[in-house]
């Protein structure tokens, strides 16, 4: 299943889960701030758009595929969480 569609269909539950996990702060991010846009990954010096990556917020990408949200920089944070019986891998980075 496409991660963007899956997360968008479960928007309210996702927002509540992110608040619960302290991935986002309710005082700073409202549910309508979630973007659900196609993300990208790096291949060499090239950025490749991929519907397997969902941009939730600027600097916050998620995917079902851990390889697509790898961090090669000390300025980012990787994590994972379970949501609706699926593992979601996340990458937070400074933009």
Backbone as a printed PyTorch tensor [residue, N CA C, xyz], in Angstrom:
tensor([[[ 0.8440, -1.1900,  0.0000],
         [ 0.0000,  0.0000,  0.0000],
         [ 0.8870,  1.2520,  0.0000]],

        [[ 0.4840,  2.2350, -0.7100],
         [ 1.1730,  3.5130, -0.7860],
         [ 1.1420,  4.1970,  0.5980]],

        [[ 2.3010,  4.5530,  1.1120],
         [ 2.3690,  5.1300,  2.4570],
         [ 1.6330,  6.4640,  2.5560]],

        [[ 1.6740,  7.2640,  1.5130],
         [ 1.0190,  8.5690,  1.5670],
         [-0.4870,  8.3920,  1.7240]],

        [[-1.0600,  7.5430,  0.9040],
         [-2.5050,  7.2910,  0.9690],
         [-2.8790,  6.6700,  2.3200]],

        [[-2.0910,  5.6980,  2.7770],
         [-2.3470,  5.0350,  4.0510],
         [-2.3650,  6.0440,  5.2020]],

        [[-1.3640,  6.8980,  5.2660],
         [-1.2870,  7.8670,  6.3580],
         [-2.3740,  8.9300,  6.2450]],

        [[-2.6490,  9.3650,  5.0370],
         [-3.6830, 10.3810,  4.8420],
         [-5.0660,  9.8540,  5.2490]],

        [[-5.3300,  8.5700,  4.9610],
         [-6.6000,  7.9600,  5.3420],
         [-6.7310,  7.8110,  6.8650]],

        [[-5.6040,  7.8220,  7.5590],
         [-5.5780,  7.6530,  9.0130],
         [-5.0150,  8.8960,  9.6970]],

        [[-5.3060, 10.0460,  9.1340],
         [-4.7240, 11.3300,  9.5360],
         [-4.8980, 11.6280, 11.0320]],

        [[-6.0960, 11.4910, 11.5530],
         [-6.3610, 11.8320, 12.9530],
         [-5.5970, 10.8970, 13.8890]],

        [[-5.6590,  9.5940, 13.6060],
         [-4.9410,  8.6290, 14.4440],
         [-3.4300,  8.8450, 14.3650]],

        [[-2.9330,  9.1690, 13.1710],
         [-1.5070,  9.4380, 12.9970],
         [-1.0940, 10.6530, 13.8110]],

        [[-1.8500, 11.7150, 13.7050],
         [-1.5370, 12.9330, 14.4580],
         [-1.4820, 12.6210, 15.9490]],

        [[-2.4710, 11.9090, 16.4600],
         [-2.4980, 11.5620, 17.8820],
         [-1.3030, 10.6960, 18.2750]],

        [[-0.9160,  9.7630, 17.4000],
         [ 0.2370,  8.8950, 17.6690],
         [ 1.5200,  9.7220, 17.7100]],

        [[ 1.6850, 10.6540, 16.7870],
         [ 2.8930, 11.4870, 16.7670],
         [ 2.9890, 12.3640, 18.0040]],

        [[ 1.8630, 12.8630, 18.4770],
         [ 1.8470, 13.6490, 19.7170],
         [ 2.2110, 12.7480, 20.8930]],

        [[ 1.6060, 11.5650, 20.9380],
         [ 1.8800, 10.6050, 22.0220],
         [ 3.3570, 10.2330, 22.0800]],

        [[ 3.9700, 10.0310, 20.9220],
         [ 5.3870,  9.6600, 20.8500],
         [ 6.3240, 10.8530, 21.0100]],

        [[ 5.7480, 12.0460, 21.1110],
         [ 6.5010, 13.2940, 21.2100],
         [ 7.3560, 13.5590, 19.9740]],

        [[ 6.8850, 13.0680, 18.8220],
         [ 7.5320, 13.3790, 17.5430],
         [ 7.1590, 14.7850, 17.0940]],

        [[ 5.9720, 15.2260, 17.5240],
         [ 5.5360, 16.5970, 17.2660],
         [ 4.9350, 17.1510, 18.5510]],

        [[ 4.9280, 18.4660, 18.6690],
         [ 4.3430, 19.1000, 19.8440],
         [ 3.0280, 19.7470, 19.4440]],

        [[ 2.0060, 19.4250, 20.2050],
         [ 0.6490, 19.8900, 19.8960],
         [ 0.5670, 21.4140, 19.8810]],

        [[ 1.4370, 22.0830, 20.6340],
         [ 1.4290, 23.5520, 20.6670],
         [ 2.0010, 24.1480, 19.3870]],

        [[ 2.8090, 23.3570, 18.6630],
         [ 3.4940, 23.8750, 17.4800],
         [ 2.9190, 23.3820, 16.1580]],

        [[ 2.3090, 22.1950, 16.1630],
         [ 1.8350, 21.5770, 14.9260],
         [ 0.3610, 21.2230, 15.0620]],

        [[-0.4310, 21.7050, 14.1180],
         [-1.8470, 21.3510, 14.0780],
         [-2.0380, 20.2380, 13.0530]],

        [[-3.1320, 19.5330, 13.1730],
         [-3.3870, 18.4060, 12.2730],
         [-3.3620, 18.8220, 10.8070]],

        [[-3.8440, 20.0120, 10.5010],
         [-3.8670, 20.4800,  9.1140],
         [-2.4890, 20.8960,  8.6000]],

        [[-1.4790, 20.9270,  9.4810],
         [-0.1150, 21.2190,  9.0500],
         [ 0.5430, 20.0110,  8.3740]],

        [[ 0.0200, 18.8010,  8.6200],
         [ 0.5950, 17.6050,  8.0050],
         [ 0.4440, 17.7020,  6.4920]],

        [[ 1.5310, 17.4500,  5.7610],
         [ 1.5950, 17.7430,  4.3320],
         [ 1.2190, 16.5630,  3.4310]],

        [[ 1.6220, 15.3520,  3.7550],
         [ 1.3620, 14.1520,  2.9540],
         [ 1.8210, 14.3300,  1.5030]],

        [[ 3.0640, 14.7470,  1.3400],
         [ 3.6300, 14.9700,  0.0070],
         [ 4.6380, 13.8850, -0.3490]],

        [[ 4.8850, 13.7200, -1.6300],
         [ 5.8890, 12.7740, -2.1180],
         [ 7.2620, 13.2530, -1.6770]],

        [[ 8.0400, 12.3250, -1.1110],
         [ 9.3820, 12.6590, -0.6530],
         [10.4410, 12.2500, -1.6570]],

        [[11.6870, 12.3600, -1.2380],
         [12.7860, 11.9530, -2.1040],
         [13.9200, 11.3870, -1.2660]],

        [[14.7800, 10.6510, -1.9370],
         [15.9740, 10.1000, -1.2960],
         [17.1740, 10.4260, -2.1660]],

        [[18.3500, 10.2780, -1.5810],
         [19.5780, 10.5880, -2.3090],
         [20.1600,  9.3420, -2.9460]],

        [[20.5620,  9.4770, -4.1900],
         [21.3380,  8.4460, -4.8720],
         [22.5400,  9.1720, -5.4450]],

        [[23.6520,  9.0190, -4.7520],
         [24.8340,  9.8020, -5.1180],
         [24.5590, 11.2620, -4.8260]],

        [[24.7030, 12.0900, -5.8300],
         [24.4080, 13.5250, -5.6900],
         [23.0460, 13.9000, -6.2570]],

        [[22.2230, 12.8850, -6.5490],
         [20.9260, 13.1210, -7.1800],
         [19.7960, 12.8210, -6.2000]],

        [[18.7890, 13.6690, -6.1970],
         [17.5900, 13.4180, -5.4040],
         [16.5610, 12.7320, -6.2970]],

        [[16.0100, 11.6160, -5.7970],
         [15.0460, 10.8170, -6.5350],
         [13.6940, 10.9120, -5.8290]],

        [[12.6720, 11.4300, -6.5170],
         [11.3220, 11.4630, -5.9540],
         [10.8040, 10.0420, -5.8080]],

        [[10.0680,  9.7920, -4.7040],
         [ 9.5450,  8.4590, -4.4740],
         [ 8.2340,  8.5360, -3.6930]],

        [[ 7.2040,  7.8820, -4.2160],
         [ 5.9400,  7.8010, -3.5110],
         [ 6.0180,  6.8550, -2.3190]],

        [[ 7.1690,  6.2160, -2.1400],
         [ 7.3940,  5.3530, -0.9820],
         [ 7.8760,  6.1560,  0.2240]],

        [[ 8.0320,  7.4550,  0.0420],
         [ 8.4200,  8.3630,  1.1190],
         [ 7.3490,  9.4340,  1.2380]],

        [[ 6.9210,  9.6760,  2.4650],
         [ 5.9070, 10.6900,  2.7210],
         [ 6.5230, 11.8180,  3.5450]],

        [[ 6.4190, 13.0330,  3.0400],
         [ 6.8460, 14.2060,  3.7950],
         [ 5.6580, 14.6340,  4.6470]],

        [[ 5.7930, 14.4850,  5.9630],
         [ 4.7160, 14.8970,  6.8710],
         [ 4.8060, 16.3720,  7.2010]],

        [[ 6.0140, 16.8270,  7.4470],
         [ 6.2940, 18.2290,  7.7550],
         [ 7.6280, 18.5610,  7.1230]],

        [[ 7.9290, 19.8080,  6.9890],
         [ 9.2430, 20.1850,  6.4790],
         [10.3030, 19.6380,  7.4370]],

        [[11.1730, 18.7800,  6.9090],
         [12.2030, 18.1670,  7.7350],
         [11.7660, 16.9150,  8.4630]],

        [[10.6570, 16.3060,  8.0660],
         [10.1410, 15.0970,  8.7240],
         [ 9.5550, 14.1640,  7.6590]],

        [[10.3500, 13.1440,  7.2890],
         [ 9.9490, 12.1670,  6.2780],
         [ 9.6960, 10.8200,  6.9400]],

        [[ 8.7730, 10.0380,  6.3680],
         [ 8.4860,  8.6990,  6.8600],
         [ 8.3490,  7.7400,  5.6820]],

        [[ 8.5950,  6.4510,  5.9570],
         [ 8.4930,  5.4240,  4.9320],
         [ 8.2790,  4.0640,  5.5910]],

        [[ 7.7160,  3.1310,  4.8260],
         [ 7.6690,  1.7360,  5.2680],
         [ 9.0330,  1.0860,  5.0670]],

        [[ 9.8790,  1.6740,  4.2380],
         [11.1810,  1.1150,  3.8640],
         [12.2960,  1.8860,  4.5650]],

        [[12.9490,  1.2210,  5.4920],
         [14.0090,  1.8600,  6.2820],
         [15.1350,  2.4150,  5.3980]],

        [[15.4300,  1.7390,  4.2940],
         [16.5150,  2.1780,  3.4120],
         [16.2510,  3.5490,  2.7900]],

        [[14.9870,  3.9270,  2.6790],
         [14.6550,  5.1930,  2.0250],
         [14.7500,  6.3980,  2.9540]],

        [[14.8790,  6.1660,  4.2390],
         [14.9840,  7.2800,  5.1890],
         [16.2460,  7.1480,  6.0430]],

        [[17.3270,  6.7380,  5.4050],
         [18.6040,  6.6310,  6.1010],
         [19.2320,  8.0030,  6.2770]],

        [[20.0070,  8.1040,  7.3290],
         [20.6700,  9.3660,  7.6200],
         [22.1820,  9.1850,  7.5080]],

        [[22.7990, 10.0240,  6.7200],
         [24.2580,  9.9880,  6.5850],
         [24.8850, 11.2390,  7.1850]],

        [[24.1090, 11.9780,  7.9230],
         [24.5260, 13.2580,  8.4650],
         [24.2740, 13.2470,  9.9670]],

        [[25.1290, 13.8680, 10.7250],
         [24.9520, 13.9290, 12.1800],
         [23.8140, 14.8430, 12.5950]],

        [[23.3020, 15.6280, 11.6780],
         [22.2630, 16.6110, 11.9880],
         [20.8460, 16.0500, 11.9330]],

        [[20.6890, 14.7410, 11.7580],
         [19.3420, 14.1970, 11.6540],
         [19.1170, 13.0870, 12.6810]],

        [[17.8590, 12.7550, 12.8590],
         [17.4600, 11.7490, 13.8410],
         [16.5670, 10.7260, 13.1650]],

        [[16.9410,  9.4550, 13.2880],
         [16.1260,  8.3780, 12.7490],
         [15.3920,  7.7030, 13.9010]],

        [[14.1770,  7.2580, 13.6200],
         [13.4230,  6.4880, 14.6090],
         [12.4130,  5.6150, 13.8920]],

        [[11.7310,  4.7870, 14.6410],
         [10.6870,  3.9560, 14.0810],
         [ 9.5790,  3.8100, 15.1100]],

        [[ 8.3830,  3.5780, 14.6070],
         [ 7.2560,  3.3620, 15.5010],
         [ 6.2310,  2.4850, 14.8080]],

        [[ 5.4140,  1.8240, 15.6180],
         [ 4.3560,  0.9870, 15.0750],
         [ 3.0790,  1.8050, 14.9820]],

        [[ 2.4080,  1.6440, 13.8510],
         [ 1.1550,  2.3640, 13.6300],
         [ 0.2360,  1.4730, 12.8040]],

        [[-0.8970,  1.1110, 13.3830],
         [-1.8900,  0.2680, 12.7060],
         [-1.2470, -0.9990, 12.1440]],

        [[-0.4770, -1.6770, 12.9990],
         [ 0.1730, -2.9510, 12.6640],
         [ 1.2280, -2.8380, 11.5670]],

        [[ 1.7370, -1.6480, 11.3360],
         [ 2.8200, -1.4480, 10.3740],
         [ 3.9610, -0.7070, 11.0720]],

        [[ 5.1660, -0.9860, 10.6420],
         [ 6.3300, -0.2570, 11.1570],
         [ 6.5830,  0.9310, 10.2270]],

        [[ 6.6610,  2.1030, 10.8370],
         [ 6.9430,  3.3390, 10.1060],
         [ 8.3360,  3.8050, 10.5260]],

        [[ 9.1920,  4.0560,  9.5480],
         [10.5310,  4.5720,  9.8090],
         [10.5090,  6.0680,  9.5310]],

        [[11.1100,  6.8270, 10.4340],
         [11.0720,  8.2770, 10.2640],
         [12.4740,  8.8780, 10.2690]],

        [[12.5580, 10.0150,  9.6240],
         [13.8010, 10.7830,  9.5610],
         [13.4590, 12.2320,  9.8140]],

        [[14.0810, 12.7920, 10.8300],
         [13.9380, 14.2240, 11.1340],
         [15.2520, 14.8850, 10.8000]],

        [[15.2170, 15.9730, 10.0640],
         [16.4440, 16.6570,  9.6900],
         [16.2160, 18.1540,  9.6650]],

        [[17.3030, 18.8720,  9.8000],
         [17.2460, 20.3330,  9.7590],
         [17.1710, 20.7790,  8.3080]],

        [[16.2850, 21.7250,  8.0690],
         [16.1630, 22.2440,  6.7000],
         [16.4980, 23.7120,  6.6790]]])
